[in-house]
Amino acid sequence: MSLFELEIGWAETANERRYLRWELLARDEVRGVFDTARDETLAVLFDGGRQEFNDWASTLAPRAAA
């Protein structure tokens, strides 16, 4: 189990942040989600490796319109 930082600056509204927490906690590998001193970062207790976390975390942020 490892603790990773997740940048969430893209989740601007309270609704987006609530939804994000639910998404995080719905993942079997996520054991906990914690606030940090930085508003745009969450600490995620993740039962998996860094690459697996990075690959999965990259799917969370909405894509910019082209």
CHARMM internal coordinates of N, CA and C (Angstrom, degrees):
IC EDIT
DIST 1 N 1 CA 1.4374
DIST 1 CA 1 C 1.5297
ANGL 1 N 1 CA 1 C 108.08
DIST 1 C 2 N 1.3360
ANGL 1 CA 1 C 2 N 115.39
DIHE 1 N 1 CA 1 C 2 N 137.67
DIST 2 N 2 CA 1.4592
ANGL 1 C 2 N 2 CA 121.18
DIHE 1 CA 1 C 2 N 2 CA -177.96
DIST 2 CA 2 C 1.5171
ANGL 2 N 2 CA 2 C 110.38
DIHE 1 C 2 N 2 CA 2 C -134.28
DIST 2 C 3 N 1.3155
ANGL 2 CA 2 C 3 N 114.82
DIHE 2 N 2 CA 2 C 3 N 157.03
DIST 3 N 3 CA 1.4534
ANGL 2 C 3 N 3 CA 121.83
DIHE 2 CA 2 C 3 N 3 CA 177.59
DIST 3 CA 3 C 1.5221
ANGL 3 N 3 CA 3 C 107.98
DIHE 2 C 3 N 3 CA 3 C -107.28
DIST 3 C 4 N 1.3311
ANGL 3 CA 3 C 4 N 116.21
DIHE 3 N 3 CA 3 C 4 N 120.97
DIST 4 N 4 CA 1.4605
ANGL 3 C 4 N 4 CA 121.96
DIHE 3 CA 3 C 4 N 4 CA -179.10
DIST 4 CA 4 C 1.5106
ANGL 4 N 4 CA 4 C 109.67
DIHE 3 C 4 N 4 CA 4 C -119.99
DIST 4 C 5 N 1.3363
ANGL 4 CA 4 C 5 N 115.50
DIHE 4 N 4 CA 4 C 5 N 152.81
DIST 5 N 5 CA 1.4619
ANGL 4 C 5 N 5 CA 120.87
DIHE 4 CA 4 C 5 N 5 CA 174.03
DIST 5 CA 5 C 1.5184
ANGL 5 N 5 CA 5 C 108.94
DIHE 4 C 5 N 5 CA 5 C -94.23
DIST 5 C 6 N 1.3189
ANGL 5 CA 5 C 6 N 115.18
DIHE 5 N 5 CA 5 C 6 N 138.77
DIST 6 N 6 CA 1.4578
ANGL 5 C 6 N 6 CA 121.66
DIHE 5 CA 5 C 6 N 6 CA 178.53
DIST 6 CA 6 C 1.5199
ANGL 6 N 6 CA 6 C 108.34
DIHE 5 C 6 N 6 CA 6 C -122.02
DIST 6 C 7 N 1.3275
ANGL 6 CA 6 C 7 N 117.03
DIHE 6 N 6 CA 6 C 7 N 118.87
DIST 7 N 7 CA 1.4555
ANGL 6 C 7 N 7 CA 122.07
DIHE 6 CA 6 C 7 N 7 CA 179.21
DIST 7 CA 7 C 1.5281
ANGL 7 N 7 CA 7 C 107.89
DIHE 6 C 7 N 7 CA 7 C -79.23
DIST 7 C 8 N 1.3402
ANGL 7 CA 7 C 8 N 115.83
DIHE 7 N 7 CA 7 C 8 N 124.40
DIST 8 N 8 CA 1.4641
ANGL 7 C 8 N 8 CA 120.16
DIHE 7 CA 7 C 8 N 8 CA -175.86
DIST 8 CA 8 C 1.5268
ANGL 8 N 8 CA 8 C 112.17
DIHE 7 C 8 N 8 CA 8 C -125.09
DIST 8 C 9 N 1.3186
ANGL 8 CA 8 C 9 N 117.15
DIHE 8 N 8 CA 8 C 9 N 27.47
DIST 9 N 9 CA 1.4617
ANGL 8 C 9 N 9 CA 120.63
DIHE 8 CA 8 C 9 N 9 CA 179.72
DIST 9 CA 9 C 1.5144
ANGL 9 N 9 CA 9 C 113.37
DIHE 8 C 9 N 9 CA 9 C -57.92
DIST 9 C 10 N 1.3182
ANGL 9 CA 9 C 10 N 117.33
DIHE 9 N 9 CA 9 C 10 N -25.21
DIST 10 N 10 CA 1.4676
ANGL 9 C 10 N 10 CA 121.70
DIHE 9 CA 9 C 10 N 10 CA 179.72
DIST 10 CA 10 C 1.5241
ANGL 10 N 10 CA 10 C 111.76
DIHE 9 C 10 N 10 CA 10 C -71.17
DIST 10 C 11 N 1.3383
ANGL 10 CA 10 C 11 N 118.28
DIHE 10 N 10 CA 10 C 11 N -21.90
DIST 11 N 11 CA 1.4729
ANGL 10 C 11 N 11 CA 121.95
DIHE 10 CA 10 C 11 N 11 CA 178.91
DIST 11 CA 11 C 1.5286
ANGL 11 N 11 CA 11 C 107.46
DIHE 10 C 11 N 11 CA 11 C -87.38
DIST 11 C 12 N 1.3134
ANGL 11 CA 11 C 12 N 116.50
DIHE 11 N 11 CA 11 C 12 N 90.66
DIST 12 N 12 CA 1.4576
ANGL 11 C 12 N 12 CA 121.33
DIHE 11 CA 11 C 12 N 12 CA -170.74
DIST 12 CA 12 C 1.5205
ANGL 12 N 12 CA 12 C 114.26
DIHE 11 C 12 N 12 CA 12 C -86.47
DIST 12 C 13 N 1.3097
ANGL 12 CA 12 C 13 N 117.55
DIHE 12 N 12 CA 12 C 13 N -34.36
DIST 13 N 13 CA 1.4651
ANGL 12 C 13 N 13 CA 119.48
DIHE 12 CA 12 C 13 N 13 CA -175.99
DIST 13 CA 13 C 1.5266
ANGL 13 N 13 CA 13 C 111.01
DIHE 12 C 13 N 13 CA 13 C -94.85
DIST 13 C 14 N 1.3198
ANGL 13 CA 13 C 14 N 115.84
DIHE 13 N 13 CA 13 C 14 N 161.90
DIST 14 N 14 CA 1.4629
ANGL 13 C 14 N 14 CA 121.12
DIHE 13 CA 13 C 14 N 14 CA 177.43
DIST 14 CA 14 C 1.5245
ANGL 14 N 14 CA 14 C 110.41
DIHE 13 C 14 N 14 CA 14 C -61.63
DIST 14 C 15 N 1.3257
ANGL 14 CA 14 C 15 N 117.59
DIHE 14 N 14 CA 14 C 15 N -38.10
DIST 15 N 15 CA 1.4657
ANGL 14 C 15 N 15 CA 120.92
DIHE 14 CA 14 C 15 N 15 CA 178.32
DIST 15 CA 15 C 1.5280
ANGL 15 N 15 CA 15 C 111.92
DIHE 14 C 15 N 15 CA 15 C -63.86
DIST 15 C 16 N 1.3356
ANGL 15 CA 15 C 16 N 116.78
DIHE 15 N 15 CA 15 C 16 N -42.00
DIST 16 N 16 CA 1.4620
ANGL 15 C 16 N 16 CA 120.26
DIHE 15 CA 15 C 16 N 16 CA 177.96
DIST 16 CA 16 C 1.5233
ANGL 16 N 16 CA 16 C 110.98
DIHE 15 C 16 N 16 CA 16 C -62.89
DIST 16 C 17 N 1.3121
ANGL 16 CA 16 C 17 N 117.14
DIHE 16 N 16 CA 16 C 17 N -39.71
DIST 17 N 17 CA 1.4737
ANGL 16 C 17 N 17 CA 120.73
DIHE 16 CA 16 C 17 N 17 CA -179.59
DIST 17 CA 17 C 1.5225
ANGL 17 N 17 CA 17 C 111.53
DIHE 16 C 17 N 17 CA 17 C -70.12
DIST 17 C 18 N 1.3285
ANGL 17 CA 17 C 18 N 117.42
DIHE 17 N 17 CA 17 C 18 N -38.33
DIST 18 N 18 CA 1.4704
ANGL 17 C 18 N 18 CA 120.35
DIHE 17 CA 17 C 18 N 18 CA 176.21
DIST 18 CA 18 C 1.5207
ANGL 18 N 18 CA 18 C 110.46
DIHE 17 C 18 N 18 CA 18 C -63.90
DIST 18 C 19 N 1.3256
ANGL 18 CA 18 C 19 N 115.65
DIHE 18 N 18 CA 18 C 19 N -45.79
DIST 19 N 19 CA 1.4574
ANGL 18 C 19 N 19 CA 120.09
DIHE 18 CA 18 C 19 N 19 CA 178.71
DIST 19 CA 19 C 1.5295
ANGL 19 N 19 CA 19 C 110.67
DIHE 18 C 19 N 19 CA 19 C -60.14
DIST 19 C 20 N 1.3151
ANGL 19 CA 19 C 20 N 116.71
DIHE 19 N 19 CA 19 C 20 N -42.07
DIST 20 N 20 CA 1.4617
ANGL 19 C 20 N 20 CA 121.35
DIHE 19 CA 19 C 20 N 20 CA 179.27
DIST 20 CA 20 C 1.5275
ANGL 20 N 20 CA 20 C 111.07
DIHE 19 C 20 N 20 CA 20 C -60.48
DIST 20 C 21 N 1.3181
ANGL 20 CA 20 C 21 N 117.39
DIHE 20 N 20 CA 20 C 21 N -43.98
DIST 21 N 21 CA 1.4803
ANGL 20 C 21 N 21 CA 119.98
DIHE 20 CA 20 C 21 N 21 CA 178.31
DIST 21 CA 21 C 1.5269
ANGL 21 N 21 CA 21 C 110.72
DIHE 20 C 21 N 21 CA 21 C -59.84
DIST 21 C 22 N 1.3230
ANGL 21 CA 21 C 22 N 116.89
DIHE 21 N 21 CA 21 C 22 N -42.51
DIST 22 N 22 CA 1.4659
ANGL 21 C 22 N 22 CA 120.05
DIHE 21 CA 21 C 22 N 22 CA 177.87
DIST 22 CA 22 C 1.5240
ANGL 22 N 22 CA 22 C 110.54
DIHE 21 C 22 N 22 CA 22 C -62.95
DIST 22 C 23 N 1.3130
ANGL 22 CA 22 C 23 N 117.42
DIHE 22 N 22 CA 22 C 23 N -43.00
DIST 23 N 23 CA 1.4593
ANGL 22 C 23 N 23 CA 121.48
DIHE 22 CA 22 C 23 N 23 CA 177.50
DIST 23 CA 23 C 1.5306
ANGL 23 N 23 CA 23 C 111.24
DIHE 22 C 23 N 23 CA 23 C -59.84
DIST 23 C 24 N 1.3132
ANGL 23 CA 23 C 24 N 115.72
DIHE 23 N 23 CA 23 C 24 N -43.55
DIST 24 N 24 CA 1.4608
ANGL 23 C 24 N 24 CA 119.94
DIHE 23 CA 23 C 24 N 24 CA 179.66
DIST 24 CA 24 C 1.5222
ANGL 24 N 24 CA 24 C 111.37
DIHE 23 C 24 N 24 CA 24 C -63.14
DIST 24 C 25 N 1.3174
ANGL 24 CA 24 C 25 N 115.94
DIHE 24 N 24 CA 24 C 25 N -48.51
DIST 25 N 25 CA 1.4605
ANGL 24 C 25 N 25 CA 120.11
DIHE 24 CA 24 C 25 N 25 CA -176.08
DIST 25 CA 25 C 1.5281
ANGL 25 N 25 CA 25 C 113.11
DIHE 24 C 25 N 25 CA 25 C -72.27
DIST 25 C 26 N 1.3317
ANGL 25 CA 25 C 26 N 117.60
DIHE 25 N 25 CA 25 C 26 N -17.03
DIST 26 N 26 CA 1.4616
ANGL 25 C 26 N 26 CA 120.70
DIHE 25 CA 25 C 26 N 26 CA 177.62
DIST 26 CA 26 C 1.5276
ANGL 26 N 26 CA 26 C 111.64
DIHE 25 C 26 N 26 CA 26 C -75.94
DIST 26 C 27 N 1.2993
ANGL 26 CA 26 C 27 N 116.74
DIHE 26 N 26 CA 26 C 27 N -17.95
DIST 27 N 27 CA 1.4736
ANGL 26 C 27 N 27 CA 121.59
DIHE 26 CA 26 C 27 N 27 CA -179.85
DIST 27 CA 27 C 1.5242
ANGL 27 N 27 CA 27 C 109.70
DIHE 26 C 27 N 27 CA 27 C -78.32
DIST 27 C 28 N 1.3191
ANGL 27 CA 27 C 28 N 117.56
DIHE 27 N 27 CA 27 C 28 N 128.45
DIST 28 N 28 CA 1.4637
ANGL 27 C 28 N 28 CA 121.82
DIHE 27 CA 27 C 28 N 28 CA -177.77
DIST 28 CA 28 C 1.5260
ANGL 28 N 28 CA 28 C 112.95
DIHE 27 C 28 N 28 CA 28 C -58.75
DIST 28 C 29 N 1.3341
ANGL 28 CA 28 C 29 N 116.55
DIHE 28 N 28 CA 28 C 29 N -33.54
DIST 29 N 29 CA 1.4703
ANGL 28 C 29 N 29 CA 119.96
DIHE 28 CA 28 C 29 N 29 CA -177.97
DIST 29 CA 29 C 1.5225
ANGL 29 N 29 CA 29 C 113.66
DIHE 28 C 29 N 29 CA 29 C -76.47
DIST 29 C 30 N 1.3198
ANGL 29 CA 29 C 30 N 117.86
DIHE 29 N 29 CA 29 C 30 N -15.35
DIST 30 N 30 CA 1.4706
ANGL 29 C 30 N 30 CA 120.86
DIHE 29 CA 29 C 30 N 30 CA -179.69
DIST 30 CA 30 C 1.5233
ANGL 30 N 30 CA 30 C 108.64
DIHE 29 C 30 N 30 CA 30 C -86.52
DIST 30 C 31 N 1.3256
ANGL 30 CA 30 C 31 N 115.31
DIHE 30 N 30 CA 30 C 31 N 120.03
DIST 31 N 31 CA 1.4613
ANGL 30 C 31 N 31 CA 121.22
DIHE 30 CA 30 C 31 N 31 CA -178.71
DIST 31 CA 31 C 1.5218
ANGL 31 N 31 CA 31 C 112.85
DIHE 30 C 31 N 31 CA 31 C -101.01
DIST 31 C 32 N 1.3185
ANGL 31 CA 31 C 32 N 117.31
DIHE 31 N 31 CA 31 C 32 N -15.74
DIST 32 N 32 CA 1.4524
ANGL 31 C 32 N 32 CA 120.90
DIHE 31 CA 31 C 32 N 32 CA 178.76
DIST 32 CA 32 C 1.5168
ANGL 32 N 32 CA 32 C 111.29
DIHE 31 C 32 N 32 CA 32 C -173.36
DIST 32 C 33 N 1.3243
ANGL 32 CA 32 C 33 N 115.74
DIHE 32 N 32 CA 32 C 33 N 152.63
DIST 33 N 33 CA 1.4578
ANGL 32 C 33 N 33 CA 123.10
DIHE 32 CA 32 C 33 N 33 CA 177.63
DIST 33 CA 33 C 1.5182
ANGL 33 N 33 CA 33 C 107.04
DIHE 32 C 33 N 33 CA 33 C -131.40
DIST 33 C 34 N 1.3316
ANGL 33 CA 33 C 34 N 116.29
DIHE 33 N 33 CA 33 C 34 N 128.73
DIST 34 N 34 CA 1.4571
ANGL 33 C 34 N 34 CA 121.03
DIHE 33 CA 33 C 34 N 34 CA -173.53
DIST 34 CA 34 C 1.5168
ANGL 34 N 34 CA 34 C 110.79
DIHE 33 C 34 N 34 CA 34 C -132.28
DIST 34 C 35 N 1.3269
ANGL 34 CA 34 C 35 N 116.02
DIHE 34 N 34 CA 34 C 35 N 143.23
DIST 35 N 35 CA 1.4532
ANGL 34 C 35 N 35 CA 121.01
DIHE 34 CA 34 C 35 N 35 CA 173.02
DIST 35 CA 35 C 1.5211
ANGL 35 N 35 CA 35 C 109.06
DIHE 34 C 35 N 35 CA 35 C -69.61
DIST 35 C 36 N 1.3131
ANGL 35 CA 35 C 36 N 115.86
DIHE 35 N 35 CA 35 C 36 N 154.53
DIST 36 N 36 CA 1.4614
ANGL 35 C 36 N 36 CA 121.84
DIHE 35 CA 35 C 36 N 36 CA 174.42
DIST 36 CA 36 C 1.5258
ANGL 36 N 36 CA 36 C 108.10
DIHE 35 C 36 N 36 CA 36 C -120.93
DIST 36 C 37 N 1.3093
ANGL 36 CA 36 C 37 N 116.70
DIHE 36 N 36 CA 36 C 37 N 178.49
DIST 37 N 37 CA 1.4598
ANGL 36 C 37 N 37 CA 121.05
DIHE 36 CA 36 C 37 N 37 CA 178.35
DIST 37 CA 37 C 1.5245
ANGL 37 N 37 CA 37 C 111.22
DIHE 36 C 37 N 37 CA 37 C -67.94
DIST 37 C 38 N 1.3173
ANGL 37 CA 37 C 38 N 116.98
DIHE 37 N 37 CA 37 C 38 N -20.98
DIST 38 N 38 CA 1.4715
ANGL 37 C 38 N 38 CA 121.61
DIHE 37 CA 37 C 38 N 38 CA 178.35
DIST 38 CA 38 C 1.5261
ANGL 38 N 38 CA 38 C 109.44
DIHE 37 C 38 N 38 CA 38 C -95.57
DIST 38 C 39 N 1.3155
ANGL 38 CA 38 C 39 N 116.27
DIHE 38 N 38 CA 38 C 39 N 128.74
DIST 39 N 39 CA 1.4648
ANGL 38 C 39 N 39 CA 121.75
DIHE 38 CA 38 C 39 N 39 CA -177.93
DIST 39 CA 39 C 1.5198
ANGL 39 N 39 CA 39 C 113.38
DIHE 38 C 39 N 39 CA 39 C -61.19
DIST 39 C 40 N 1.3081
ANGL 39 CA 39 C 40 N 117.83
DIHE 39 N 39 CA 39 C 40 N -28.72
DIST 40 N 40 CA 1.4567
ANGL 39 C 40 N 40 CA 121.31
DIHE 39 CA 39 C 40 N 40 CA -174.56
DIST 40 CA 40 C 1.5256
ANGL 40 N 40 CA 40 C 113.49
DIHE 39 C 40 N 40 CA 40 C -98.61
DIST 40 C 41 N 1.3404
ANGL 40 CA 40 C 41 N 116.66
DIHE 40 N 40 CA 40 C 41 N 18.98
DIST 41 N 41 CA 1.4615
ANGL 40 C 41 N 41 CA 120.38
DIHE 40 CA 40 C 41 N 41 CA -178.49
DIST 41 CA 41 C 1.5164
ANGL 41 N 41 CA 41 C 110.19
DIHE 40 C 41 N 41 CA 41 C -139.29
DIST 41 C 42 N 1.3334
ANGL 41 CA 41 C 42 N 115.72
DIHE 41 N 41 CA 41 C 42 N 135.21
DIST 42 N 42 CA 1.4590
ANGL 41 C 42 N 42 CA 122.13
DIHE 41 CA 41 C 42 N 42 CA 171.56
DIST 42 CA 42 C 1.5183
ANGL 42 N 42 CA 42 C 108.51
DIHE 41 C 42 N 42 CA 42 C -113.31
DIST 42 C 43 N 1.3079
ANGL 42 CA 42 C 43 N 116.72
DIHE 42 N 42 CA 42 C 43 N 150.94
DIST 43 N 43 CA 1.4568
ANGL 42 C 43 N 43 CA 122.25
DIHE 42 CA 42 C 43 N 43 CA 171.39
DIST 43 CA 43 C 1.5223
ANGL 43 N 43 CA 43 C 106.69
DIHE 42 C 43 N 43 CA 43 C -99.39
DIST 43 C 44 N 1.3249
ANGL 43 CA 43 C 44 N 116.10
DIHE 43 N 43 CA 43 C 44 N 130.83
DIST 44 N 44 CA 1.4596
ANGL 43 C 44 N 44 CA 121.70
DIHE 43 CA 43 C 44 N 44 CA -175.88
DIST 44 CA 44 C 1.5290
ANGL 44 N 44 CA 44 C 108.66
DIHE 43 C 44 N 44 CA 44 C -122.21
DIST 44 C 45 N 1.3263
ANGL 44 CA 44 C 45 N 116.23
DIHE 44 N 44 CA 44 C 45 N 121.49
DIST 45 N 45 CA 1.4533
ANGL 44 C 45 N 45 CA 122.07
DIHE 44 CA 44 C 45 N 45 CA 174.48
DIST 45 CA 45 C 1.5189
ANGL 45 N 45 CA 45 C 106.62
DIHE 44 C 45 N 45 CA 45 C -84.52
DIST 45 C 46 N 1.3340
ANGL 45 CA 45 C 46 N 116.27
DIHE 45 N 45 CA 45 C 46 N 112.86
DIST 46 N 46 CA 1.4679
ANGL 45 C 46 N 46 CA 121.92
DIHE 45 CA 45 C 46 N 46 CA -167.67
DIST 46 CA 46 C 1.5183
ANGL 46 N 46 CA 46 C 109.92
DIHE 45 C 46 N 46 CA 46 C -124.80
DIST 46 C 47 N 1.3113
ANGL 46 CA 46 C 47 N 115.61
DIHE 46 N 46 CA 46 C 47 N 130.47
DIST 47 N 47 CA 1.4555
ANGL 46 C 47 N 47 CA 121.68
DIHE 46 CA 46 C 47 N 47 CA 179.20
DIST 47 CA 47 C 1.5265
ANGL 47 N 47 CA 47 C 109.06
DIHE 46 C 47 N 47 CA 47 C -93.75
DIST 47 C 48 N 1.3228
ANGL 47 CA 47 C 48 N 115.08
DIHE 47 N 47 CA 47 C 48 N 76.03
DIST 48 N 48 CA 1.4560
ANGL 47 C 48 N 48 CA 121.94
DIHE 47 CA 47 C 48 N 48 CA -178.29
DIST 48 CA 48 C 1.5154
ANGL 48 N 48 CA 48 C 109.06
DIHE 47 C 48 N 48 CA 48 C 177.01
DIST 48 C 49 N 1.3061
ANGL 48 CA 48 C 49 N 116.09
DIHE 48 N 48 CA 48 C 49 N 178.79
DIST 49 N 49 CA 1.4562
ANGL 48 C 49 N 49 CA 121.32
DIHE 48 CA 48 C 49 N 49 CA -177.95
DIST 49 CA 49 C 1.5093
ANGL 49 N 49 CA 49 C 113.41
DIHE 48 C 49 N 49 CA 49 C -85.17
DIST 49 C 50 N 1.3364
ANGL 49 CA 49 C 50 N 114.69
DIHE 49 N 49 CA 49 C 50 N 169.89
DIST 50 N 50 CA 1.4574
ANGL 49 C 50 N 50 CA 121.40
DIHE 49 CA 49 C 50 N 50 CA -178.74
DIST 50 CA 50 C 1.5234
ANGL 50 N 50 CA 50 C 111.58
DIHE 49 C 50 N 50 CA 50 C -61.40
DIST 50 C 51 N 1.3190
ANGL 50 CA 50 C 51 N 117.60
DIHE 50 N 50 CA 50 C 51 N -44.96
DIST 51 N 51 CA 1.4664
ANGL 50 C 51 N 51 CA 119.36
DIHE 50 CA 50 C 51 N 51 CA -178.06
DIST 51 CA 51 C 1.5228
ANGL 51 N 51 CA 51 C 110.88
DIHE 50 C 51 N 51 CA 51 C -63.64
DIST 51 C 52 N 1.3267
ANGL 51 CA 51 C 52 N 116.90
DIHE 51 N 51 CA 51 C 52 N -42.15
DIST 52 N 52 CA 1.4638
ANGL 51 C 52 N 52 CA 120.63
DIHE 51 CA 51 C 52 N 52 CA 177.90
DIST 52 CA 52 C 1.5322
ANGL 52 N 52 CA 52 C 110.63
DIHE 51 C 52 N 52 CA 52 C -61.29
DIST 52 C 53 N 1.3406
ANGL 52 CA 52 C 53 N 116.49
DIHE 52 N 52 CA 52 C 53 N -42.91
DIST 53 N 53 CA 1.4614
ANGL 52 C 53 N 53 CA 120.99
DIHE 52 CA 52 C 53 N 53 CA 178.06
DIST 53 CA 53 C 1.5286
ANGL 53 N 53 CA 53 C 110.47
DIHE 52 C 53 N 53 CA 53 C -63.09
DIST 53 C 54 N 1.3248
ANGL 53 CA 53 C 54 N 116.75
DIHE 53 N 53 CA 53 C 54 N -48.15
DIST 54 N 54 CA 1.4660
ANGL 53 C 54 N 54 CA 120.48
DIHE 53 CA 53 C 54 N 54 CA -179.04
DIST 54 CA 54 C 1.5246
ANGL 54 N 54 CA 54 C 111.97
DIHE 53 C 54 N 54 CA 54 C -61.10
DIST 54 C 55 N 1.3420
ANGL 54 CA 54 C 55 N 116.50
DIHE 54 N 54 CA 54 C 55 N -42.66
DIST 55 N 55 CA 1.4659
ANGL 54 C 55 N 55 CA 119.97
DIHE 54 CA 54 C 55 N 55 CA 179.28
DIST 55 CA 55 C 1.5256
ANGL 55 N 55 CA 55 C 110.76
DIHE 54 C 55 N 55 CA 55 C -61.88
DIST 55 C 56 N 1.3212
ANGL 55 CA 55 C 56 N 116.22
DIHE 55 N 55 CA 55 C 56 N -45.81
DIST 56 N 56 CA 1.4573
ANGL 55 C 56 N 56 CA 120.81
DIHE 55 CA 55 C 56 N 56 CA -179.37
DIST 56 CA 56 C 1.5303
ANGL 56 N 56 CA 56 C 111.12
DIHE 55 C 56 N 56 CA 56 C -68.62
DIST 56 C 57 N 1.3346
ANGL 56 CA 56 C 57 N 117.69
DIHE 56 N 56 CA 56 C 57 N -44.70
DIST 57 N 57 CA 1.4641
ANGL 56 C 57 N 57 CA 121.19
DIHE 56 CA 56 C 57 N 57 CA -178.10
DIST 57 CA 57 C 1.5229
ANGL 57 N 57 CA 57 C 111.70
DIHE 56 C 57 N 57 CA 57 C -61.77
DIST 57 C 58 N 1.3181
ANGL 57 CA 57 C 58 N 116.95
DIHE 57 N 57 CA 57 C 58 N -31.52
DIST 58 N 58 CA 1.4668
ANGL 57 C 58 N 58 CA 119.79
DIHE 57 CA 57 C 58 N 58 CA -179.60
DIST 58 CA 58 C 1.5266
ANGL 58 N 58 CA 58 C 111.84
DIHE 57 C 58 N 58 CA 58 C -68.05
DIST 58 C 59 N 1.3141
ANGL 58 CA 58 C 59 N 117.99
DIHE 58 N 58 CA 58 C 59 N -15.83
DIST 59 N 59 CA 1.4702
ANGL 58 C 59 N 59 CA 120.97
DIHE 58 CA 58 C 59 N 59 CA 178.36
DIST 59 CA 59 C 1.5213
ANGL 59 N 59 CA 59 C 112.46
DIHE 58 C 59 N 59 CA 59 C -86.99
DIST 59 C 60 N 1.3224
ANGL 59 CA 59 C 60 N 118.00
DIHE 59 N 59 CA 59 C 60 N -10.27
DIST 60 N 60 CA 1.4560
ANGL 59 C 60 N 60 CA 121.14
DIHE 59 CA 59 C 60 N 60 CA -175.52
DIST 60 CA 60 C 1.5171
ANGL 60 N 60 CA 60 C 114.02
DIHE 59 C 60 N 60 CA 60 C -78.66
DIST 60 C 61 N 1.3160
ANGL 60 CA 60 C 61 N 117.22
DIHE 60 N 60 CA 60 C 61 N -41.39
DIST 61 N 61 CA 1.4710
ANGL 60 C 61 N 61 CA 120.56
DIHE 60 CA 60 C 61 N 61 CA -176.59
DIST 61 CA 61 C 1.5260
ANGL 61 N 61 CA 61 C 110.01
DIHE 60 C 61 N 61 CA 61 C -72.74
DIST 61 C 62 N 1.3190
ANGL 61 CA 61 C 62 N 116.70
DIHE 61 N 61 CA 61 C 62 N 137.75
DIST 62 N 62 CA 1.4726
ANGL 61 C 62 N 62 CA 119.32
DIHE 61 CA 61 C 62 N 62 CA 176.96
DIST 62 CA 62 C 1.5158
ANGL 62 N 62 CA 62 C 110.63
DIHE 61 C 62 N 62 CA 62 C -64.83
DIST 62 C 63 N 1.2863
ANGL 62 CA 62 C 63 N 115.99
DIHE 62 N 62 CA 62 C 63 N 147.20
DIST 63 N 63 CA 1.4709
ANGL 62 C 63 N 63 CA 121.65
DIHE 62 CA 62 C 63 N 63 CA 179.08
DIST 63 CA 63 C 1.5279
ANGL 63 N 63 CA 63 C 109.65
DIHE 62 C 63 N 63 CA 63 C -79.97
DIST 63 C 64 N 1.3114
ANGL 63 CA 63 C 64 N 115.89
DIHE 63 N 63 CA 63 C 64 N 142.22
DIST 64 N 64 CA 1.4714
ANGL 63 C 64 N 64 CA 120.49
DIHE 63 CA 63 C 64 N 64 CA 176.37
DIST 64 CA 64 C 1.5251
ANGL 64 N 64 CA 64 C 109.05
DIHE 63 C 64 N 64 CA 64 C -71.44
DIST 64 C 65 N 1.2961
ANGL 64 CA 64 C 65 N 115.06
DIHE 64 N 64 CA 64 C 65 N 144.35
DIST 65 N 65 CA 1.4715
ANGL 64 C 65 N 65 CA 120.04
DIHE 64 CA 64 C 65 N 65 CA 178.01
DIST 65 CA 65 C 1.5165
ANGL 65 N 65 CA 65 C 109.63
DIHE 64 C 65 N 65 CA 65 C -69.23
DIST 65 C 66 N 1.3096
ANGL 65 CA 65 C 66 N 116.67
DIHE 65 N 65 CA 65 C 66 N 137.25
DIST 66 N 66 CA 1.4662
ANGL 65 C 66 N 66 CA 120.59
DIHE 65 CA 65 C 66 N 66 CA -178.20
DIST 66 CA 66 C 1.5115
ANGL 66 N 66 CA 66 C 111.63
DIHE 65 C 66 N 66 CA 66 C -83.99
END
COOR INIT
IC SEED 1 N 1 CA 1 C
IC BUILD
